Amino acid sequence: MSEPRDKDEKKKDAPLKPDEASRREFLGGAGLSVTAAALSGAGALLSGSDEAEAKATWGEWFQKNYRLMTEDEKREAVLRLEKRYTEEFGKQTTVDSAPAKEGVLFGYALNIQKCIGCRRCVYACVKENNQSRDNPEIQWIRVLKMEKGNFLAGDMDKGYPDPAGIQVGGNAYKNSGVVLEGEHYYEPAEVPEKGYFYFPMQCMQCEKPPCVKVCPVRTTYRDPDGIVVIDYNWCIGCRMCIAACPYWARRFNWGEPNLPAEEMNPVTHYLGNRPRMKGVAEKCTFCLQRTRQGRYTACVEVCPVGARKFGNLLDPDSEVRKILEKKKVFRLKAELNTYPKFFYFMD
Amino acid sequence: MKPLIRFALDSVMYVARGSAIFYGWIIFLGFLSFLMLLGAYEQFTKGMIVTNYNDLVSWGLYEAQFVFLVGVAAAAVTVVFPSYVYHHKKMKEIVVLGELLAVSAVCMVMIFIMFHMGRPDRLWHLIPVIGIFNWPHSMLTWDVIVLNGYLGLNAICAFYYLFMKYTGREVNKLFYMPLVYISIVWALSIHTVTAFLINTMPSRPMWFHSMMPIKFIATAFAAGPAMIIISFLVINKFTKLKIADEAIETLAQIVTWCLGITIFLGLSEVVTELYPSTEHSFSLQYLIFGKHGLTGLVLWYWSAVVLLLAAFFMLLTPSLRKNHKLWLPLACAFTFAGVWIDKGMGLVVPAFIPSPIGEISEYAPSAIEIVNTLGGWATGLLIFTVLAKGAIGVLLGELKYRAATDLASEFSSEWQPVVHSSEEICK
């Protein structure tokens, strides 16, 4: 009903304007300095690549936790990675290290009334964020299929067996509404299916993230713009965060990730979508390589029905704030007091 | 320094000589440990993809051993406590064996931690100062502290005691006793903290209850002394050291009552969870009855119930409990196996089923997991066998510092080589 208008709204109210032109010229614009650095790195690689490779490996192994690095050390780490990725994937790769902007707290709102379960977000996310494609296959977004409520007249009389003939409970119920029953493998010819609605889940970017609390080496932490990030080079793979996350948002690189060079997205961020290694945890970062440059996340851009909204929670005029103000909003598993910044809403 | 070097050399010489059964046992354990090294190479080079762990069940066989073995380590206190707090004379004579079991168990714990890690090469990130130690926030850091502390305490206590005995000197109580008392409290802490490690995660409802620490302690003090009793019976059979029946009886009673408490706590949990049958109980339902047709752990769970109940009633019957030929070892084996199931795979795996989004999937360990787990146990038993053999030599007086007995002043004396007769060596 409101699809086209909604798309317009997105353009009109967008707190962060996704500018088509700047996106196309991204490499020449915002990432100019990093690109230049990568070029020089690639040059260094061509002259004596074995030595450079060895240096990169040792350098990476000995580097500090990203958050505690000085600006110089960060630059060095980023250059090292750019060099390695450029060589490994045969395309010029940039590793951004843009910090969180002041006055920004990212938030997300998802309209479960609109979602049609097409999973375009899932695949756009994989494409953008360089997840391992296969063995292990890693996806950060899961779309759950929910059965619309109904009660079964046929089961009316099948109460709990009671010898005295007094029925103590009924069996006519069926789960309905948002119940976490884990059905996310649906493969219909067409979506949406009759009798179902859809419920996408991803990292909730909690304000009180249980994963951050349990991390023994502080490799995962909350950046000032509210995004929970992971320094993949510092992670020891203990999987405490995976056990502690109530939203099943985190994934583990069980083996060496398989990322075909031709599918690799070379525009990366150190804390975001740069290629990962085996034995480390990863998860949604609200596409910080995009959002910190003023763009929308890949899932927001691709959503064909405009169910996904993203913006600055500190800006009273942003679209997410308007949604929080005007719509019926809920957070998942609110009883756990994790304070997600990922909201669900209905019109 | 000389007595120390001599102690090391004498111990190696003493431990290296043994009967055919001893060699057979060592070769058997060594072979399993060697297989583990191959398995470890496979896992560390290819990643954890060689296990059957997955996005849903991300902990499995290794973590089950970890939890169980922390309990075995803590259970050394069931020997130390009666010895030094109740001054149980017969127990005091062999208290060092309990401490050595703790040392071996903590070594096994470390092995399974290595297998648990996705990046064992980055373990140094955990070391304070050069790495980052997220203390006090992360429970895992508490566990690192208490486990390493416990290893240190037991290693120091056991070594000091044996060394003094070896050189024929009296134990300095001002040094030794405080360590003993600290280690008693510390033993409780290692298992409490391990319980806190897993029960502070509301994302895993099956673990998220406050009974976890006491249940851990009760099960540990059933399974640990059960293992100690079995090893004492083996020592009685195969070595010249005779461990008094009184000591074994005390341990058997500890096993009995801790087993009773374990069963009571298990029953309490089942009733509390299953009566209201909320979502909180789904994991337990999966464990006990299976869910949505998936019943991977049901037989596993009920076998533990049968083993623990059978062991409890055997131990409650004095005539069976005092039968060291058949019934006591059988009851101890049942206790050990029952707790190993109940607190190993039976505790770790179902907590991940269903997943936080309600998905139910099953897990069974891969061949490499099984090889590495057997190897981990074999390595631990190897360590224990070697340590215990040396300790028995000292306790029997077969392994002693010759110079000390000959001369009044120990340290001013010249070292003289210890000459064992061949009979002595082959016992």
Interface residues (C-beta under 8 A of the other chain):
Chain A: W61 N65 L68 N135 P136 R142 L144 V179 L180 E181 G182 H184 M201 P210 K213 V214 C215 P216 V217 R218 T219 W234 C235 I236 G237 C238 R239 M240 I242 A243 A244 C245 P246 Y247 W248 R251 F252 N253 W254 G255 E256 K278 G279 V280 A281 L336
Chain B: K46 G47 M48 I49 T51 Y53 N54 D55 S58 W59 H116 M117 G118 R119 D121 R122 L123 H125 L126 G131 I132 F133 N134 H137 S138 M139 L140 T141 V144 I198 T200 M201 P202 S203 R204 F352 P354 S355 P356 I357 G358 E359 I360
